[in-house]
Amino acid sequence: MRLSALLITAPLFLIACSSTSTEAPSVEKPAPAPIIKKAFSKILEGNFRGQFSLGKDGKGYFKACDANKEFSISANFALRNIYEQITSTPYTPVYLEFAGEITFPKSKQEKSNVLMRVDRVHHMALAKASLQCDKPIDTFLFKANGDEPYWRLSIDNQQLFFSTKASNQAYAVEDADFRTTQINTITTTNKKGQRLKLKIQPGHCYDLKNKEYWGYTTKVDSIWGEYSGCGEPGWPIEDQLFTGYYLSSKGGITTNLTLNANYTVKYHEKVDGKETIKTGFWKTNAPNKVVIMLTQQGEKKLRQEIVFKREGLTLSATELNNHNIVTPFANKFIFNKMNAQEGIESVKVKHINREFTARRISPDAEVDLDIQKAVNDYFKIHRTDPKNTKFSAVKYDLNGDGIDDAIVLLDWCSNKNGCEMLIFEGSKEGYQFSSRVSRVHAPLIISQTQHYLWQSLLIEKESGWSLLNFDGLSYPIHTRDLTVVNKMDYSTGVILFNKGKPTQWFPIKIK
């Protein structure tokens, strides 16, 4: 019996041992996402102006026009030398225009959130010698002057104006693409056959009598003699393309982004009723790229950067650089430019009741100089030479504000695809670019329907008539996916370019 019991219990013992020695299958943990390190962006040609002062310790302080924020500047030898020529008293405020950049401090222990770097001084003057921040900055591409003997010169819109005590002359300039970092030479002849040669180059140029400095030397060789003096570049207007209000709304997250003209930024995010507000600065040196620097959230310092790509009225980004560590966004971060700070809801105004009288509107027989300037500026801002491109235009109040807008066709046309169309919103100050629409066949018809106060436009395609609806930002750039509608259900009887494709075109370049 004892042996039988052993024979019976032994297998149970072996089974027990076997079960306790079996290992559980291991579960592999996912590998952590690699850490991507990236330096903050460098903008080498940002332009700034405002009030500057320099202390005995060599530390400078700069306050941009229309801004309360004061930046610290580590003044280099060139900046100190210019300042000491203009004023011998430390901490004396002067007006300063320069090329440089807003940067994050290299050390995280630095007291200031941001620093200002000065690369090249364009102009410096004592307060009594300059209009300072009231000075016009976008009325010229380059200007220069001298007093021994007296002369003045300015360049803008392919026009060069040269003035002496003897005469005032105007010259056409075919290529006025002024480069701030190199020698520029322009040779031209006016309608009278009088030749003028202009040479501009970076260099220190002082008028110590009036306590002024310019960053460029200028020489003019003309039939009236040779003239030497100082010069300065105008303000790049493409920077201000970025200013305004932007909205991103997706997945329950609403974000307002405000880019101010003084290069400050406000980032306001709302998630499930909770709000986050960050502030900082923006900078750019290209019409299709803007860098957002977020430096403060309440009492907390930040070192965050978002690089946005600009396409029309839209900004988009794919990643956040936080303390030089890159985190990709789950989805592309897209902001649309809006007409008001609170975002798209403030643009959704109720329908305005308008009465329409049937009209057939043809282009004027003579060029409209205001529209010509708007189209010329459009190409100038986008750094595109229109060359021999011509335009034709009609005027009509599309948004019901009582001011005519400009509807422009470019002579980039074909029988199959129609023409390229530009729309400029009219205002008391002139025309501002609104929309660009490709493949448009004339005539166009004003529709009874309205979106964001702008009347829809009826255009004809091979498949029939379709509606162009304003989306709060612009009319759509493409016409290929539009829904076909019954023209009679929508037409107001107001027909633009009523004779079809224009037969008379005007030059875009201003002579």
ZABA-940692 format. One line per 4 residues: their letters; for each residue y, z, x of N, C-alpha, C. Coordinates in steps of 0.2 Angstrom, whole numbers. Example, Ala and Ser with C-alpha at 12.3 -4.5 7.8 and 13.67 -1.06 7.14 Angstrom:
! ZABA-940692
AS> -28,39,66,-22,39,62,-16,39,66; -11,35,64,-5,36,68,0,39,64
END
This chain:
! ZABA-940692
MRLS> -6,0,4,0,0,0,6,0,4; 6,4,10,12,4,14,13,-3,17; 8,-7,19,9,-13,22,12,-18,17; 9,-18,11,12,-22,6,19,-21,4
ALLI> 21,-15,5,28,-13,4,32,-16,9; 30,-16,15,34,-19,21,34,-27,20; 29,-30,18,29,-37,17,34,-39,11; 34,-35,6,39,-36,1,46,-35,3
TAPL> 48,-30,6,55,-28,8,58,-32,14; 54,-34,18,56,-38,24,60,-44,22; 58,-48,18,62,-54,16,69,-52,13; 69,-47,9,75,-45,6,80,-43,12
FLIA> 78,-40,17,82,-37,22,85,-43,26; 80,-48,27,82,-55,30,88,-58,26; 87,-59,20,91,-62,15,98,-59,16; 98,-52,16,104,-48,16,108,-49,22
CSST> 104,-49,28,108,-51,34,111,-58,34; 107,-62,32,109,-69,32,115,-70,28; 116,-67,22,122,-68,18,128,-65,21; 127,-59,24,133,-56,27,136,-59,33
STEA> 131,-64,36,134,-67,43,137,-74,41; 136,-76,35,139,-83,33,147,-82,34; 151,-87,37,158,-87,38,161,-91,32; 167,-89,30,170,-92,25,174,-98,28
PSVE> 174,-104,24,177,-110,27,185,-109,28; 187,-111,34,194,-110,36,199,-115,32; 205,-113,30,210,-117,27,215,-118,32; 216,-125,34,221,-127,39,228,-126,35
KPAP> 233,-123,39,240,-122,37,243,-128,39; 248,-131,34,252,-137,36,256,-135,42; 257,-140,46,261,-140,52,268,-139,50; 272,-134,53,279,-134,51,283,-140,52
APII> 288,-141,48,292,-147,49,296,-147,56; 296,-152,60,299,-152,66,306,-150,66; 309,-146,70,316,-145,70,320,-151,74; 325,-153,70,329,-159,73,335,-156,75
KKAF> 337,-157,81,343,-155,84,348,-161,85; 354,-160,83,359,-165,83,366,-163,85; 369,-166,89,376,-164,91,381,-166,85; 386,-163,84,391,-165,79,394,-171,80
SKIL> 397,-175,75,400,-181,76,406,-181,80; 408,-187,84,414,-187,88,418,-193,85; 424,-191,83,429,-196,80,434,-197,86; 435,-203,89,439,-204,95,446,-206,93
EGNF> 447,-209,87,453,-212,85,457,-209,79; 455,-202,77,459,-199,71,466,-199,73; 470,-200,68,478,-199,69,480,-193,65; 485,-190,68,488,-184,65,495,-183,67
RGQF> 499,-180,62,506,-178,64,508,-172,61; 513,-168,64,515,-162,61,519,-158,66; 519,-152,66,523,-147,70,519,-144,76; 521,-145,82,518,-142,88,522,-138,92
SLGK> 519,-132,94,523,-128,99,518,-126,105; 521,-124,110,517,-122,116,519,-116,119; 515,-111,121,517,-105,124,516,-105,131; 518,-100,134,518,-99,142,511,-99,144
DGKG> 506,-97,140,500,-96,142,496,-103,142; 499,-108,140,496,-115,140,493,-116,133; 493,-111,129,489,-112,122,494,-115,117; 492,-121,114,496,-124,109,494,-123,102
YFKA> 499,-124,97,497,-123,90,500,-129,86; 496,-131,82,498,-137,78,497,-136,71; 502,-138,67,501,-137,59,503,-144,57; 498,-147,53,498,-154,51,503,-154,45
CDAN> 506,-160,44,511,-161,38,508,-159,32; 511,-155,27,509,-153,21,502,-149,21; 502,-145,26,496,-141,27,498,-134,29; 495,-129,27,496,-122,29,492,-120,35
KEFS> 487,-123,36,482,-122,42,485,-123,48; 485,-118,53,487,-119,60,481,-120,64; 481,-125,68,475,-126,73,477,-124,80; 472,-121,83,473,-120,91,472,-126,95
ISAN> 476,-127,100,475,-133,104,475,-130,111; 470,-132,115,470,-131,122,474,-137,126; 480,-136,127,484,-141,130,482,-144,136; 481,-150,137,479,-153,144,486,-154,147
FALR> 485,-156,154,491,-157,158,496,-162,155; 494,-168,153,498,-173,150,502,-170,144; 499,-167,139,503,-164,134,508,-159,136; 506,-154,140,511,-149,143,517,-153,146
NIYE> 515,-158,150,521,-161,154,526,-164,149; 523,-168,144,528,-171,139,532,-166,135; 528,-160,133,532,-155,129,537,-152,134; 536,-151,140,541,-148,144,547,-152,146
QITS> 546,-159,145,551,-164,146,556,-164,140; 553,-162,134,557,-163,127,560,-156,126; 557,-150,128,560,-144,128,558,-139,133; 563,-135,136,561,-131,141,560,-124,139
TPYT> 560,-123,132,559,-116,130,552,-116,126; 548,-111,129,541,-110,126,542,-109,118; 537,-111,114,536,-109,107,541,-113,103; 545,-118,106,550,-122,102,546,-127,98
PVYL> 547,-127,91,543,-132,88,546,-139,89; 541,-144,89,543,-151,90,539,-155,85; 541,-161,83,537,-165,79,532,-169,83; 526,-170,81,521,-173,86,517,-178,82
EFAG> 516,-184,84,511,-189,81,506,-190,87; 500,-190,86,495,-191,91,488,-193,88; 484,-196,93,477,-198,92,473,-192,94; 468,-190,90,464,-184,92,459,-183,87
EITF> 456,-176,87,451,-175,83,451,-167,81; 449,-166,75,447,-159,73,440,-158,75; 438,-152,79,432,-151,81,429,-144,80; 423,-143,80,420,-136,80,421,-133,87
PKSK> 422,-127,87,423,-124,94,416,-125,98; 416,-125,104,409,-126,108,406,-119,108; 410,-114,108,406,-107,107,407,-104,100; 401,-102,98,401,-99,91,405,-92,91
QEKS> 407,-89,97,410,-83,97,418,-85,96; 420,-91,97,427,-93,96,430,-90,89; 436,-87,90,439,-84,84,441,-89,79; 443,-95,81,445,-100,76,439,-104,74
NVLM> 440,-106,67,434,-110,64,434,-117,67; 440,-120,69,440,-127,71,446,-127,77; 445,-132,81,450,-133,86,453,-140,85; 459,-141,88,462,-148,88,462,-151,95
RVDR> 459,-157,96,459,-160,103,464,-166,103; 469,-166,108,474,-171,108,472,-176,113; 471,-182,112,469,-187,116,474,-191,119; 479,-193,114,485,-198,116,491,-196,112
VHHM> 496,-195,115,502,-194,111,506,-200,109; 507,-201,103,511,-207,101,518,-206,101; 520,-200,99,528,-199,98,529,-191,98; 534,-189,101,536,-182,101,544,-181,101
ALAK> 546,-177,97,554,-176,96,556,-169,94; 561,-167,96,564,-161,93,566,-162,86; 566,-157,82,568,-157,75,574,-161,73; 579,-160,77,586,-163,76,586,-171,77
ASLQ> 581,-173,81,580,-180,83,575,-184,79; 572,-181,74,567,-185,70,567,-182,63; 565,-187,58,564,-185,51,558,-181,50; 554,-180,55,548,-177,55,543,-179,50
CDKP> 541,-174,45,536,-176,40,539,-180,35; 545,-181,34,548,-186,29,549,-193,32; 547,-194,38,547,-200,41,542,-205,38; 544,-211,36,539,-216,33,534,-218,39
IDTF> 528,-218,37,522,-219,42,518,-226,40; 519,-229,35,515,-235,33,519,-241,32; 525,-241,34,530,-247,33,530,-252,39; 526,-250,44,526,-255,50,519,-254,53
LFKA> 517,-259,57,511,-259,61,513,-256,68; 519,-259,71,522,-256,77,529,-257,77; 533,-253,80,540,-254,81,542,-251,87; 548,-254,90,550,-252,96,558,-253,96
NGDE> 561,-250,101,568,-250,102,571,-249,109; 577,-251,110,580,-249,117,588,-249,116; 591,-246,120,599,-245,120,603,-248,125; 600,-251,130,603,-254,136,601,-261,138
PYWR> 603,-266,134,607,-266,128,603,-264,122; 607,-264,116,604,-262,110,599,-267,107; 593,-265,105,589,-270,102,584,-266,97; 581,-269,92,576,-266,88,570,-271,86
LSID> 564,-269,85,559,-273,84,554,-270,79; 551,-273,75,545,-271,70,541,-276,69; 534,-274,68,529,-279,66,525,-276,60; 524,-281,55,521,-279,49,519,-285,45
NQQL> 513,-285,42,511,-291,37,512,-297,41; 510,-298,47,510,-304,50,517,-307,51; 522,-302,51,529,-304,52,532,-299,58; 536,-303,62,539,-299,68,547,-300,67
FFST> 550,-294,66,557,-294,66,561,-292,72; 565,-296,75,568,-294,81,576,-294,80; 579,-288,82,586,-288,81,590,-286,87; 596,-289,88,600,-287,94,607,-287,91
KASN> 612,-285,95,619,-286,93,621,-293,91; 618,-298,94,619,-305,93,616,-308,87; 610,-306,85,607,-309,80,601,-305,77; 599,-307,71,593,-305,68,588,-311,67
QAYA> 582,-310,70,577,-316,69,570,-313,66; 567,-318,63,560,-317,60,555,-322,63; 549,-319,65,544,-323,68,538,-322,64; 534,-327,63,527,-326,60,522,-324,66
VEDA> 518,-320,64,513,-317,69,506,-319,66; 502,-323,69,496,-325,66,491,-319,67; 491,-316,73,486,-311,75,490,-305,77; 491,-300,72,495,-294,74,490,-288,74
DFRT> 484,-289,76,479,-284,76,480,-279,82; 485,-275,82,487,-271,87,482,-266,89; 480,-265,96,476,-261,99,479,-255,103; 478,-249,101,482,-244,104,480,-242,111
TQIN> 474,-244,113,472,-242,120,472,-247,125; 475,-253,123,475,-258,128,482,-262,128; 483,-266,133,489,-270,133,489,-275,128; 494,-276,124,495,-281,119,500,-286,120
TITT> 499,-292,120,503,-298,122,504,-302,116; 510,-303,113,511,-308,107,516,-313,109; 514,-319,109,519,-325,110,520,-329,103; 526,-330,101,527,-333,95,534,-337,95
TNKK> 535,-342,90,541,-346,90,543,-346,83; 550,-345,81,552,-345,75,553,-352,72; 556,-352,66,557,-359,63,562,-363,67; 567,-360,71,572,-363,74,569,-366,81
GQRL> 563,-364,83,560,-366,89,561,-361,95; 564,-355,93,566,-350,98,560,-346,100; 558,-346,106,552,-343,108,553,-335,109; 548,-331,108,548,-324,110,542,-322,112
KLKI> 542,-318,118,535,-315,120,536,-307,121; 531,-304,118,531,-297,117,525,-294,121; 527,-289,125,521,-285,129,522,-278,127; 516,-275,125,516,-268,123,510,-265,127
QPGH> 511,-259,130,505,-256,134,506,-249,133; 501,-245,133,501,-238,133,505,-235,140; 509,-230,139,513,-228,145,518,-223,142; 520,-218,147,525,-213,145,532,-216,145
CYDL> 536,-215,139,542,-218,138,547,-213,135; 552,-211,139,556,-205,137,563,-208,135; 566,-204,130,574,-205,129,576,-197,129; 577,-195,136,579,-188,137,585,-186,134
KNKE> 590,-191,133,596,-189,130,595,-187,123; 591,-190,119,590,-188,112,583,-184,111; 580,-182,117,574,-178,117,569,-181,113; 567,-187,115,561,-190,111,557,-193,116
YWGY> 550,-194,114,545,-197,119,541,-202,114; 539,-208,117,535,-212,114,529,-214,119; 523,-216,116,517,-217,120,516,-224,122; 521,-228,121,521,-235,123,527,-238,126
TTKV> 526,-242,131,532,-246,134,532,-253,131; 538,-256,130,538,-262,127,543,-267,130; 541,-273,132,545,-278,135,546,-284,130; 552,-287,130,553,-293,126,556,-298,130
DSIW> 554,-304,130,557,-309,134,559,-315,128; 565,-316,128,568,-320,122,573,-325,125; 576,-329,121,581,-334,123,587,-330,124; 588,-324,122,594,-320,122,593,-315,128
GEYS> 588,-315,132,587,-311,138,581,-307,138; 580,-303,142,574,-298,143,576,-291,141; 572,-288,137,574,-281,134,568,-277,136; 569,-270,137,564,-265,139,565,-259,134
GCGE> 560,-256,132,561,-250,128,555,-246,127; 555,-242,121,549,-238,120,547,-240,113; 540,-239,111,537,-240,105,532,-236,103; 530,-236,96,525,-232,93,521,-236,88
PGWP> 515,-235,87,511,-238,81,513,-235,75; 511,-239,69,512,-236,63,506,-232,61; 506,-229,55,500,-225,52,495,-229,49; 489,-228,51,483,-232,48,482,-231,41
IEDQ> 484,-235,36,483,-234,29,476,-233,27; 471,-236,30,464,-235,28,462,-228,27; 465,-224,31,463,-217,31,463,-214,24; 469,-216,20,470,-213,14,466,-217,8
LFTG> 462,-221,10,457,-224,5,452,-218,3; 451,-214,8,446,-208,6,449,-203,2; 455,-202,2,458,-196,-2,457,-197,-9; 456,-191,-12,455,-191,-19,449,-186,-21
YYLS> 447,-187,-28,442,-182,-30,435,-186,-31; 430,-183,-30,423,-186,-30,418,-181,-34; 413,-184,-37,409,-180,-42,402,-182,-40; 397,-177,-39,390,-178,-39,387,-174,-44
SKGG> 383,-177,-49,380,-173,-54,372,-176,-55; 368,-171,-53,361,-173,-54,356,-167,-54; 351,-167,-58,346,-162,-59,349,-155,-60; 355,-155,-64,358,-148,-66,362,-146,-61
ITTN> 364,-149,-55,368,-147,-50,375,-152,-50; 380,-149,-51,387,-153,-51,391,-151,-45; 393,-156,-42,397,-154,-36,403,-159,-36; 409,-155,-35,415,-158,-34,418,-158,-27
LTLN> 420,-164,-24,422,-164,-18,429,-167,-18; 434,-163,-15,441,-165,-14,443,-167,-7; 445,-173,-6,448,-175,1,455,-175,0; 459,-171,3,466,-171,3,469,-175,8
ANYT> 476,-177,7,479,-182,12,480,-178,18; 480,-172,18,482,-168,25,475,-166,28; 470,-170,26,463,-169,30,459,-163,28; 462,-159,23,458,-153,21,453,-155,16
VKYH> 447,-151,15,442,-153,10,440,-146,6; 439,-148,0,436,-142,-5,429,-145,-7; 424,-141,-7,418,-143,-9,416,-137,-14; 415,-139,-21,414,-135,-26,407,-136,-30
EKVD> 402,-132,-29,396,-133,-32,394,-129,-37; 391,-131,-43,389,-127,-49,382,-128,-50; 378,-123,-50,371,-123,-51,369,-117,-56; 367,-119,-62,365,-114,-67,370,-109,-68
GKET> 377,-111,-68,382,-106,-70,385,-103,-63; 381,-103,-58,383,-100,-52,387,-105,-48; 393,-103,-45,397,-107,-41,398,-106,-34; 398,-111,-30,399,-110,-22,405,-114,-20
IKTG> 409,-111,-17,415,-115,-15,416,-115,-7; 416,-120,-4,417,-121,3,423,-125,5; 426,-124,10,432,-127,12,431,-130,20; 435,-134,21,435,-137,28,439,-143,29
FWKT> 437,-148,33,441,-154,35,437,-160,35; 441,-166,34,437,-172,35,441,-176,40; 437,-181,43,440,-186,48,436,-192,48; 439,-197,50,436,-204,50,440,-208,56
NAPN> 436,-214,58,439,-219,62,437,-226,60; 434,-226,54,431,-232,51,432,-232,44; 433,-238,41,434,-239,33,427,-237,29; 422,-237,33,415,-236,29,412,-230,31
KVVI> 415,-225,34,412,-219,36,417,-213,36; 415,-207,34,419,-201,34,415,-195,35; 417,-191,39,414,-185,41,417,-179,38; 413,-175,35,415,-169,31,413,-163,35
MLTQ> 418,-159,37,417,-152,41,418,-147,36; 413,-143,35,413,-137,31,414,-131,35; 419,-127,35,420,-122,40,421,-115,37; 421,-114,30,422,-107,27,419,-107,20
QGEK> 416,-101,19,413,-100,12,415,-93,11; 420,-91,7,423,-84,7,425,-82,13; 422,-76,15,423,-73,22,419,-75,27; 414,-80,25,409,-82,30,411,-88,34
KLRQ> 410,-88,40,412,-94,44,406,-99,44; 407,-106,43,402,-111,43,403,-116,49; 397,-119,50,398,-124,55,393,-130,52; 395,-133,47,391,-138,43,395,-145,43
EIVF> 391,-150,44,393,-157,44,389,-161,40; 393,-165,36,389,-171,32,393,-177,33; 389,-182,35,392,-189,37,391,-193,31; 396,-196,28,395,-200,22,397,-207,24
KREG> 393,-211,21,394,-219,21,398,-221,15; 403,-225,16,407,-227,10,405,-234,8; 404,-235,2,403,-242,-1,407,-242,-7; 413,-246,-7,417,-246,-13,420,-239,-14
LTLS> 419,-237,-20,421,-230,-22,416,-225,-22; 411,-226,-18,405,-221,-18,404,-219,-11; 403,-212,-10,401,-209,-4,394,-207,-5; 390,-208,1,383,-206,1,381,-203,7
ATEL> 376,-199,7,374,-195,13,366,-194,13; 363,-193,18,356,-192,18,354,-185,22; 359,-182,25,357,-176,29,363,-171,30; 361,-165,31,366,-159,33,364,-157,40
NNHN> 370,-157,44,369,-154,50,372,-147,50; 368,-142,51,370,-135,50,369,-131,57; 374,-130,61,374,-127,67,369,-131,72; 370,-138,71,367,-143,75,359,-143,74
IVTP> 357,-141,68,350,-142,66,351,-146,59; 347,-152,59,348,-157,54,342,-155,49; 345,-155,42,340,-154,37,341,-160,32; 336,-165,31,337,-171,27,338,-168,19
FANK> 342,-172,15,342,-170,8,336,-173,5; 333,-169,0,328,-172,-4,329,-179,-7; 335,-180,-10,337,-186,-12,344,-188,-9; 345,-194,-9,352,-196,-6,357,-193,-10
FIFN> 362,-190,-6,368,-186,-9,373,-191,-11; 375,-193,-17,379,-198,-19,385,-195,-23; 391,-197,-21,397,-195,-24,401,-201,-27; 403,-201,-33,407,-206,-36,415,-204,-36
KMNA> 419,-208,-34,426,-207,-34,429,-206,-41; 433,-201,-43,435,-200,-50,442,-201,-50; 445,-201,-57,452,-201,-58,455,-194,-58; 451,-189,-58,454,-182,-59,450,-177,-56
QEGI> 452,-171,-54,449,-166,-51,442,-163,-54; 442,-162,-60,437,-159,-64,431,-164,-64; 431,-170,-62,426,-175,-62,426,-179,-68; 420,-182,-70,419,-187,-75,421,-185,-82
ESVK> 420,-178,-83,422,-176,-90,430,-177,-91; 434,-176,-86,441,-177,-87,443,-184,-88; 439,-189,-86,440,-196,-87,438,-198,-94; 434,-195,-97,431,-197,-104,436,-195,-109
VKHI> 441,-199,-109,446,-198,-115,444,-202,-121; 446,-200,-126,444,-203,-133,447,-210,-133; 444,-214,-137,446,-221,-138,453,-222,-140; 457,-226,-137,464,-228,-139,464,-233,-144
NREF> 467,-233,-149,467,-238,-154,473,-243,-152; 470,-249,-151,475,-254,-149,475,-260,-153; 480,-263,-155,480,-269,-159,481,-275,-154; 478,-281,-155,478,-287,-151,480,-293,-155
TARR> 484,-297,-152,486,-303,-155,483,-308,-150; 480,-313,-154,476,-319,-150,482,-322,-145; 480,-323,-139,484,-326,-134,480,-330,-129; 483,-335,-126,479,-339,-121,484,-338,-115
ISPD> 481,-335,-110,485,-333,-104,483,-337,-98; 488,-341,-95,486,-345,-90,490,-342,-83; 488,-344,-77,491,-341,-71,498,-344,-71; 503,-340,-68,510,-343,-67,510,-349,-62
AEVD> 515,-353,-63,515,-359,-59,518,-357,-52; 521,-351,-51,524,-349,-45,520,-343,-43; 520,-341,-36,516,-336,-34,520,-329,-36; 516,-324,-38,518,-318,-39,518,-314,-33
LDIQ> 524,-312,-30,524,-309,-23,521,-302,-23; 521,-298,-28,518,-292,-29,511,-292,-28; 508,-297,-32,501,-298,-32,498,-301,-26; 502,-305,-23,501,-308,-16,500,-302,-11
KAVN> 505,-298,-11,505,-292,-6,499,-288,-8; 497,-286,-14,491,-282,-15,485,-285,-13; 484,-292,-14,478,-295,-11,478,-295,-4; 484,-297,-1,484,-297,7,482,-290,9
DYFK> 485,-284,6,483,-278,9,476,-276,8; 473,-279,2,466,-278,1,462,-280,7; 463,-286,10,460,-289,15,462,-285,22; 468,-283,22,470,-279,28,467,-273,29
IHRT> 466,-269,23,463,-263,23,455,-263,25; 452,-269,23,445,-270,24,444,-273,31; 449,-274,35,449,-277,41,446,-284,41; 447,-288,36,445,-294,35,450,-299,35
DPKN> 450,-305,39,455,-310,39,453,-315,34; 458,-316,29,456,-320,23,457,-327,25; 460,-329,31,460,-335,34,463,-340,29; 460,-345,27,462,-350,22,461,-349,15
TKFS> 458,-343,14,457,-341,7,463,-341,2; 463,-343,-4,468,-343,-8,466,-340,-15; 471,-338,-19,470,-334,-25,474,-337,-31; 472,-335,-37,476,-337,-43,475,-330,-47
AVKY> 480,-329,-51,480,-323,-55,484,-323,-61; 481,-319,-66,485,-318,-72,486,-310,-73; 491,-308,-77,492,-301,-79,491,-299,-86; 488,-293,-87,486,-291,-93,485,-283,-93
DLNG> 487,-280,-98,486,-272,-98,479,-271,-100; 475,-270,-95,468,-268,-97,466,-261,-99; 470,-256,-97,469,-249,-98,474,-246,-103; 478,-250,-106,482,-247,-111,487,-242,-109
DGID> 489,-242,-103,495,-238,-101,502,-241,-101; 502,-247,-104,509,-250,-105,511,-254,-99; 507,-254,-93,509,-258,-87,503,-263,-86; 505,-269,-85,501,-275,-84,497,-274,-77
DAIV> 490,-275,-78,486,-275,-72,485,-283,-70; 483,-283,-63,482,-290,-61,475,-292,-60; 473,-298,-63,466,-300,-63,466,-306,-58; 463,-306,-53,464,-311,-47,457,-315,-46
LLDW> 457,-321,-46,451,-325,-44,453,-328,-37; 448,-327,-32,448,-330,-26,445,-337,-26; 447,-342,-22,444,-348,-22,438,-349,-19; 434,-343,-19,427,-344,-16,423,-345,-23
CSNK> 423,-351,-24,420,-354,-31,414,-359,-30; 410,-359,-35,405,-365,-35,404,-366,-43; 401,-372,-44,400,-373,-51,395,-369,-54; 390,-367,-50,384,-363,-52,386,-356,-53
NGCE> 389,-353,-48,390,-346,-47,397,-343,-50; 402,-348,-51,408,-346,-53,412,-343,-47; 417,-339,-48,422,-337,-42,421,-329,-41; 424,-327,-36,425,-320,-34,431,-317,-38
MLIF> 430,-311,-41,436,-309,-44,438,-302,-42; 444,-300,-41,447,-294,-39,452,-292,-45; 451,-285,-46,456,-282,-52,460,-277,-48; 467,-277,-50,471,-272,-47,475,-268,-53
EGSK> 474,-262,-52,478,-258,-58,485,-258,-56; 489,-259,-61,496,-259,-61,499,-252,-61; 505,-251,-58,508,-244,-58,515,-245,-57; 519,-240,-57,527,-241,-56,527,-242,-48
EGYQ> 523,-240,-44,523,-241,-37,520,-248,-35; 517,-251,-39,514,-258,-37,507,-258,-39; 503,-262,-36,496,-263,-38,491,-260,-33; 486,-256,-36,481,-253,-32,474,-256,-34
FSSR> 470,-257,-29,464,-260,-30,459,-256,-35; 456,-259,-39,451,-256,-44,444,-259,-43; 443,-265,-44,436,-268,-44,436,-275,-41; 430,-276,-39,428,-282,-36,421,-285,-40
VSRV> 422,-291,-43,416,-293,-47,414,-300,-44; 408,-301,-43,405,-307,-40,403,-312,-46; 403,-318,-45,400,-323,-49,403,-323,-56; 410,-324,-57,413,-324,-63,416,-331,-65
HAPL> 414,-334,-71,416,-340,-73,422,-339,-78; 427,-343,-76,433,-343,-81,432,-348,-87; 435,-346,-93,439,-341,-94,436,-334,-96; 440,-329,-96,437,-322,-98,440,-320,-105
IISQ> 437,-316,-109,440,-314,-115,440,-307,-115; 446,-304,-117,447,-297,-118,442,-295,-124; 438,-289,-123,434,-287,-129,437,-282,-133; 435,-281,-139,437,-275,-143,435,-269,-141
TQHY> 429,-268,-137,426,-262,-134,430,-259,-128; 429,-253,-127,433,-249,-122,428,-244,-119; 429,-243,-112,425,-238,-109,430,-235,-104; 431,-228,-105,436,-225,-100,443,-228,-101
LWQS> 445,-230,-107,451,-232,-108,452,-240,-106; 448,-242,-102,448,-249,-100,444,-254,-105; 448,-259,-107,445,-264,-111,439,-268,-107; 433,-269,-111,428,-273,-108,430,-280,-108
LLIE> 427,-284,-103,428,-291,-102,422,-295,-104; 423,-300,-108,418,-305,-110,418,-311,-105; 412,-312,-102,411,-317,-97,405,-322,-99; 406,-328,-98,401,-333,-100,396,-334,-94
KESG> 389,-334,-95,384,-335,-91,379,-340,-94; 375,-343,-90,370,-348,-93,367,-346,-99; 365,-339,-99,361,-336,-105,366,-335,-111; 372,-335,-110,377,-333,-116,383,-329,-113
WSLL> 386,-326,-118,392,-321,-116,389,-314,-115; 392,-311,-110,390,-304,-108,396,-300,-107; 395,-293,-108,401,-288,-107,401,-285,-100; 407,-285,-97,408,-281,-91,411,-275,-94
NFDG> 408,-269,-93,410,-262,-95,413,-258,-89; 419,-255,-90,421,-251,-85,417,-244,-85; 415,-242,-79,411,-236,-79,414,-230,-77; 421,-229,-77,425,-223,-75,427,-224,-68
LSYP> 424,-229,-64,426,-230,-57,429,-237,-57; 425,-242,-59,427,-249,-58,422,-253,-63; 424,-260,-63,419,-264,-67,414,-266,-62; 408,-268,-65,402,-269,-60,403,-274,-55
IHTR> 400,-273,-49,401,-278,-44,397,-284,-45; 391,-283,-49,386,-289,-50,386,-290,-57; 385,-297,-59,385,-299,-66,378,-301,-68; 373,-301,-64,366,-304,-65,362,-300,-70
DLTV> 363,-293,-71,359,-290,-76,362,-288,-82; 368,-291,-84,371,-289,-90,368,-292,-97; 369,-288,-102,366,-289,-108,370,-295,-112; 366,-299,-115,369,-305,-119,372,-302,-126
VNKM> 378,-304,-128,380,-302,-134,383,-308,-138; 385,-306,-144,388,-312,-149,395,-311,-148; 398,-316,-145,405,-317,-143,409,-315,-149; 408,-318,-155,412,-317,-161,412,-309,-163
DYST> 407,-305,-161,407,-298,-163,412,-294,-159; 414,-297,-153,418,-293,-148,425,-296,-147; 426,-302,-148,432,-305,-145,438,-303,-149; 444,-302,-145,450,-300,-147,454,-306,-148
GVIL> 452,-312,-145,456,-318,-145,461,-319,-140; 461,-314,-135,465,-314,-129,461,-317,-124; 463,-323,-121,459,-327,-117,463,-327,-110; 459,-325,-104,462,-325,-98,460,-331,-94
FNKG> 464,-334,-90,462,-341,-87,460,-346,-92; 464,-347,-97,461,-350,-103,459,-357,-102; 462,-360,-96,460,-367,-95,454,-368,-90; 451,-362,-89,445,-362,-85,447,-361,-78
KPTQ> 443,-363,-73,444,-362,-66,451,-365,-64; 455,-361,-61,462,-363,-59,462,-370,-55; 467,-373,-56,468,-379,-52,473,-378,-46; 478,-373,-47,483,-371,-42,481,-365,-39
WFPI> 481,-365,-33,480,-358,-29,486,-357,-24; 486,-350,-22,492,-348,-18,489,-345,-12; 492,-345,-6,489,-342,0,490,-334,0; 485,-331,3,485,-324,3,489,-321,8
KIK> 489,-324,14,493,-322,20,500,-323,18; 504,-318,20,511,-318,18,515,-320,25; 519,-325,24,522,-328,29,529,-325,30
END
